[in-house]
Amino acid sequence: MNDFSLTIKEKEKVILVGVFGPDLSREQAQEHLDELERLTDTAGGIAVKKILQNRTNPDREFYVGKGKIEEISLMITLFGVDSIIFDDDLTPSQARNIQRITNAKIIDRSGLILDIFASRAKTSSAKTQVELAQLNYILPRLTRAWTHLSRQKGGIGTKGPGETQIETDRRLIGQRIAVLKEKLKKLDLQRLVQRKGRADIVRVAIVGYTNAGKSSLLNQLTTDNLLAEDRLFATLDSTVRRHLIGNKTILLSDTVGFIRKLPHGLIESFKSTLDEIRESDILLHVVDVSSPTLEDYIKVVRKTLEEIEADEKPTILVFNKTDLLKEPIRLAELKMNYPNAVFISAQQQIGFDVLEKAILVHMESEYETVTLRIPQKAYKIAAFVHQAGTVLHTKYVDDSVLIKVNLKKSDILSAERELSDLETETRTAFEQY
């Protein structure tokens, strides 16, 4: 994977570039550039200059125009800069044009995020997902500079007549992508088996903008020791832990943080990780209450949830880091604007009782008490009902058993579907007889 990474060297000096215009104010663009600076710091670089340009539309050839690029080229010599990082994604031709004038390493927002993911990936699953996203990102951006790929598997019978180096590289990358996709399919099956094994327990996924305090919340609730640091994307893999609320056990999962302009290829590659969110029963949407742009962060998370088809999940809005909020008026304003939200401090363990009560209320709304009539021969369905729910009463009638049970609504539908299929099979067998 390292052959394809766009790694920024430690303490590499960079210039950050962004644009604003009719659809984005200067203040908003400045906030985006500040976030890009934090991403750069996470990747190990130092921003020595931040440049914003007012444009109706980005320039098709040079993003900020040829004149501005020539100006940036002079700054590169002045500040001893190695790289230019752009706050938007560049087209392959834009990147080539800018590199030709500046002779610097050109990185766009997606490339930077992918680089951070590559450095943060620890498990086999995360490494595979990141490498796949990187290769899909690199494929349309191949130039003659990528001749190092020829070191990989090749030899007699692998090249067509007159094949250029770039065509060879494309083919090698295509082969590697196919291998990674097959590997991810196997990992997906493993995760599916794991999730089925805990299907009878309410699953609560912690989601939110990166660095909102999701890992800290899981640590404090479960007395775990996950990595939780003040850096973007500290967590890439989903981590699942059991947690007891009253006499009910839930499964809490920490998930990868969201961010604006998250590369689509990364969302696709991290499908198996994001399935933890899609298949959860309840979402805890954690928000950094001390952030001046928290409303924007909420919108980004909701948009991403919509992209992965998880926006219909029952969700509890959790404003975290209340201990950092120094303005009581701001807190009162947020409580008025978000009356159903919960306000906590994960670090100080403030508000956990209110949060757990809110989770219980949502859990109860997900459960229903029903009476199921189950034929005695359908012992597997009866066993499932006993395992998945709380049985309140049992009564045997003829060749069936009546079970009054408090069960998750989704499990009720599953049991009723199984019973309906069994009834259809029985009727069909009787008619054939």
N, C-alpha and C positions, 0 to 999 in steps of 0.2 A: 504493500500500500504506500510506503514512504516514497517510492519512485515517482508517484503522481501528486504528492502533497505540495501545497503552495506555502510551505512553512516560512514564517517570518523569523529571522535570526534573533537571538536574545538582544534586547535593547536596540533593535534596528530603528533608525530614524525614518519617520514617514511624514508625508504631507497628506492631509485629509481634504477631500473636495466634494462639495454638494451644490445643488441648485435649488432655487425657490422661484415661485412665479404665481400665476393666477390660482392654481389649485393648492398651493402650499405657501403659507406666510413665511417671512424671514424668521420669526420667532420659532415656528414649528420646525423649519429647516435647521435652525441652530440647535434645537433639542435633539434632532436626529443625528446631527454631527457630533454632539456631545456623547450620545450613545455609541456612535461609531468609534469615538476616542476610547470609551470603556472597552469596547470589543478589541480594539488595537492593543490596549494594555493587557487584556486577558491573553492575547496571542503572543505577548512578549515584546511589543513595539512601543515606541514613544512618538507621540504626535508633536512635531516641532512647529507646525503651521496648519491652521484650519482656514480653508477658503470657501466662501459662498458666493455664487454668482446668480444674478437675477436674469432669468430667461423664460420666455413664453413656453418654449419646448427645448429639450436637450438637443444640442447640435448632432446631426446624424453622423458626422465624420469624427468629431473630437469631443463630444459630450458638452464641453463648455466653450467650444470655439477654438480655432487654431491660435488666435492671438493670446488667449488666456493660457493655453498649453505652452506657448513659447515663453510666456512670463513665468510659469511654473518651472520650466526648464532652467531658467536662470536661478530660481530659488534653490533648486536641487544642488547646484554648485555652491551657492552661498552657505547653505545650512549643512552640507555634507549628507544629503538625503539619499537613501537606498531605494525607497518604494513610494508609490502614490496609491492611495486607497480611495476609491470612489464610493459614495453613499448609495448609489444605485447600481444595478447590473449593467455592464457594458456589453455591446455586441462584439463579436470577435473582430470585426473590422475596426471598430472604435479603439479597442485595446491595441491592435497592431499599429494603427495610425499614431496613437499617443506614445507608444513605446519607441517608434521610429524617431520622433522628435526629441523625446526626453532621455532616451537610453536608460530608463529606470525600470524597475520591476513594477508592473501594473496589476493591481488587485482590485476587484470590485467587491460589493457587499457580500454576495453569495460566496465568492471565493474565500473571503475572510472568515465567514461563519463556518464553512466547511473545514478550514484549517484548524479552527478552535475545536470543532467536534473531533477531528483526527487526533489532536493532542490530548483530548479528554477521554477518548474511548479506551476502556480498560478490558471489558469482557469480549469474548469471541463474537457475540451477537452485535455489540455496538461497533466493533471494528469492521465487521462485515458490512453492516448497514452504511457506515461512513464511507468505506471504500467504494461501494456501489454508487453512492451519491457523487463522490468525487469523479469517478470515471464518466458518469453521465454528464457531469459538468464540463469535463475536459474534452470529451469527444468532438464537439463542434468547434473547439478552439485550437485544434491541433495546428502546429506550424512545423517548419523544418527543424525547429529547435528541439523537437521531441524524438530525436534519433536514438536516444538511450534505450528506447523500448525494444530495439532490435536485439538487445542482449538477452531478451526473454526467449522462450521456446521458439525455435524456428528450424531451418535446415532444409534438406532435400525434399522437394514436393510441397513446400509450404508457400511458395511464391508463384504468382502467375507471370506470364511473359510481359516484360516491360513494367512491372509493378513499381511504383515510386515508394520512397520511404514513408511518406505520409499515409499512403494506402496500406502499407504493411502495419504501421502503427494502429490505424483504425481497426484493421482486422484483429490484431492482438488484443486491443482493448475490448472489441466486441466479444471475443472468446472469453476473456476474463469476466465480463459482465454476465455472460451466460452461466459461468461457474458460480459466481456469487449469488445469482438469483436462485439457482438450484440449492445452494447451501442455506439460503434464507427460507426456502420452502420447508426444509427439514427442521429448521429452528422454529418456524411457525407451528408445525405439528407438535413439537415438544411443548411449546407454550400453551397450545390448545388443550393438550392432555392435562397440564398443570392446572389450567383454569377450570376444566371440567371437574377435577378432583376437589375443588373448593366452591362448586356451584351452589351448594346449599347454604352458604354464609353470605350475608350482605356485604357487598364490596363497595368501598368508598375510595374514589380516586382524588388525589390532591393535584389540582391544576393551577396554572397561573403564569404570569409573565416571568421571564427569567429573573432570578435574584429577588423574588417576592418573599422568600422565607419558607418555601415548601418543605425542604429537607429539615430545617430547624423545627418546624411544627411536628413532623413525623418523629424526629428524635425525642422531643419533649413529651409527646403523647405516649410513646412506646418505650421510653428510656433506652433508645437505640443509640448507635454511635456512627451514623452516616456522615459522609463528608458534607459539611455545611460551611461555606466560606463566602465572603463578600466579593464574589466574582460571577460574571455571567456564565451560564451553562456549567455549574459545578456538578450537576447530575445529568447523566445521559440515559442510564438504564433504569427501568422501572424496578422499584424495591417494594416488596409486599411484606407487611408485618401484621400479626394479630393484635387486636386491642379490645379490651373488655370495657363496655359501658353499662354500668349496673350489672345485670346478669346476662347481658347479651354480648356475644362475640361478633366483632366485625373484622374485615380485612382492609387495612389502610394501605394504599399504594402511592408512592412518590413517583412523579413522572417528569420527563424532560420539560424544561421551561420553554414557553413560547416567546416569540420576538417578532416585531414588525418586519415585513419583507422576508419572512422565513422562506428559504429556497424551496420551491415546490418539489424538486427532486429529493430534498431531504425528508419532506413529509412522506413521499412515496417510499423511500428506503426505510424509514422508521415505522412502517405500517405495523409490524409485529409489536413494537413497543407501545404504539398509540392504541393498539387493540385493548390494552389494559384500561384505557379511558372509555373506549366504545362499549365495552362489555361490563362496565361498572353499573351499580344501582343508583349511586348518589355521587355527585361531584362537589368537592370543596374548592371553590374558586378563590384562591388566595391573592390578595392585593396589598401592595406596599402602601400603607396609608400615608407615609411621609413623602411620597413622590409627588412633585408638583404636576405631573402629567398622568395621574392615575386613571382619569377618565379615558384617555387615549389607550392606556394599557388594557383597561377592561374591554374596550371595543376590539382590540387586537386579539385578545383571548377568545372572545365570543365569535369573532370571524373565523378563527382557526378551528374552533369547535364545530362550527358550521361546515367547514371544509372537510373535516373528518367524520361528519354525520353524527356528532355527539351533542348537538345543541338542544335536543329535546329532553336531555337527562334532567331529573330533579337536581337543582343546584342550590347550594348555600354559599352566598357571598361572604367571604371572611376577610375583613380588613385587619391586616397584621402590622406589627411594629408601632402600636399605639404609644409605646414608651418614648418613641422618637418625635412624636408630634407635640410641638411646643405651643401650639395655638389652640386653646379650648374652643374658640369660636369656629375654627375649621372642623373640629371633631363634631360639634353640635350641628353644623351645616350638613356634614356627611350623614349623620344619623337621621336627619330630617329627609334628605334626598334618597336614602337607602334604608327605609324603615325595617325591612326584613333581614338586614345584614347583621353579622356578628362581629364585634370588635375585640381583638385579642392582642397580646404580645407573646409570641412563642418563646422568646428568650427569657422573659420574666414570668412565664406561665400565668398570665393574666387572662381571664375570660374563658378558661377551658371548661368550666362548669356550664356556662351558657352555650358554648359550642357543642358540647356533648348532648345537652338537652335538645338542641336544634336537630342534631343527627338522629336522636331517638324519635322525635316527632316525624321526621321524614321516613324513618324506618317503619313506624306504625302505619303511615299512609300507604306504604308499599305492601303491607300485609292485609289479609282478610280472613275472617273465620267462615269456613264453609263445611258442609257435610257431604262427604263423597260416598257413593255406594260402589264398592269394589268387589267383584267376584273373588271368591276365596282362591280360585286357581291363578288369579293375577297377583301372585305373592310379590312379584318384583315392584309393581306399582304401589302396593301397600307398604313395602319396605322403604321405598323412596319417600312416601308421605311421612312415615315415622321419622326418617332421618332428616328430612328437609324442614319439617315444621314442628309445632308444639301440639301434640294430640291431647284434646280435652275430654273426649269420650269415645268409647268403642262399644258397638252393639252388633251381635251376629243375628242375621235374619236370613232364614233358608240357606241358600248356598252363597250368600254374600255377607260382607261386613260393612256396617255403617261407621265411618270414621269422621268425627267432628274435630277439625284441625285448624289451627292458625298458621297460615302458609303465605309465602310470597305470592303476589298476584301472577308473576311470570311462571312460578311452579304450579299454581292452580291450573293455568292454561295448558301447561305441559301434561299434567296428570289427566285433565279432561280430554286432551287430544289422544293420549294413549288409550283411555277407556273407550273413546269413540271408535278408534281403529280396531280395538278388541271386539267391540260389539258388531262392527261391520264384518270382521273375519268370522265371528260365530254365526251370524245370519247367513253369510255366503255358504259356509260349511253345511248348515242345516238344509238350505235350499238344494244344494248338490246331493245331499243324502236322500 
